[in-house]
Amino acid sequence: MGFGDLFLVALEPVLKVLIITGVGSFLALKRIDLLGPSARHHLNNIVYYVFGPAMVASYLAETITMESLLQLWFMPVNILLTFVIGSILAWMLNKIARTPQHLRGLVVGCCSAGNLGNLLLIIIPGVCNESNSPFGDPSLCTASGNAYVSLSMAIGGIYIWSYVYIIMRISINKNINPDKSGENVESSPREISGSSTESSTEPLLPSVVCESNSTVVQLPHEESSEKVSVGCRFKQKIRGFMGEINLKMLFAPSTIAAIFGFTIGTVPLLRNAVIGDDAPLRVVESSIYLLGEACIPALTLIIGANLLKGLRSSGVGAMVVLGIILVRYVALPLIGIVVIKAARSLGLVGADSLYQFILMLQFALPPAMSVGTISQLFEAGESECSVIMLWTYVVAVLSFTLWSTFYMWLVA
């Protein structure tokens, strides 16, 4: 297939996303008000708690086996690399653009977390069903693609609600409670008066307190700074990091559904009872699959409605938005080619061209919509996130099409 044919194959699914997104934006207009804030909130909850988990569980249960799971072990590593590399590039962007403290976590989230499920769930079946698709039989391509994308969505959800959630929470907490060194921290009158009356009884050199089981060891600063403080500070950092983890968010409904899907798909007894035309519980799997089918159109409509807020908002610098676009659509896709080609040469990735294609696409995706959900949870950077999402998804129409075409040309 020529480059022009591949471009048309990649363009049509993106146009489908764009059209449905436009419908979502139209329904969110004030004079229409079918997807206003309240309706959007309720629909998002239905997707989050019902449609999304049903789709993940049904796809994984049907397509994942123990053998295929062993073959896909590199995908979690690949997704982790996208997060780590994106975070490094975001750190550099924050330094160059001098991003305000309360937005630094948002920039890291937008640069590191890609739309690893929703967009791929629309694009991959569309590519597979094209008559000129380079991935062979449409039914086999769609079945394999759904398995790859479901795994991508499940792993991505775990990383987002652990890694990105913690980074954004720490960034917001730093903005609320600035530098503990005493700078930019205002003391109350009671604190000021108390410090003046009690200062005569305090030692000139502070001491370090470290708890070891039930024993409390307190040493002067000169002795403790070399022997104890490093260990104590390390423990404090670990406790602080663990305190930032929200287990409720980490074990989101889609994550729990992925666990059920993996269990059913990899345990032969459960698989034979649920999956297949002769399975006694096939009606349960069919019902869950039917619910999951509603996830893609509902999610796309929500994306369109959320992007509309970006037209009404401002407050984020153009340099920050441009930097995120360059990271997500230039730097990461180029790095992705190097990573997958190196993994292929080392034998870490098999010869399946569709699998390689999806691994590369994971580096070229627009930011995850879950980043906006996290900003809404913390009530910080919501308008700025809407602007970032608007422009990154507008640019994604061209960028994602071009990179999809190029990746197909590489693996075909």
ABEGO torsion letter per residue (X at the ends): XBAAAAAAAAAAAAAAAAAAAAAAAAAABAAAGABBAAAAAAAAAAAAAAAAAAAAAAAAAAABBAAAAAAAAAAAAAAAAAAAAAAAAAAAAAAAAGBBAAAAAAAAAAAABBBAAAAAAAAAAAAAABAABAAEBAAAAAAAAAAAAAAAAAAAAAAAAAAAAAAAAAAAAAAABBBAAGBGBBBBAAAAAAAAAAAAABBABBBBBBBBEABBBBBBAAAAAAAAAAAAAAAAAAAAAAAABBAAAABBAAAAAAAAAAAAAABAAAAAAABEAABAAAAAAAAAAAAAAAAAAAAAAAAAAAAAAAAABBGBBAAAAAAAAAAAAAAAAAAAAAAAAAAAAAGABBABAAAAAAAAAAAABBBBAAAAAAAAAAGBGAAAAAAAAAAAAAAAAAAAAAAAAAAAAAAX
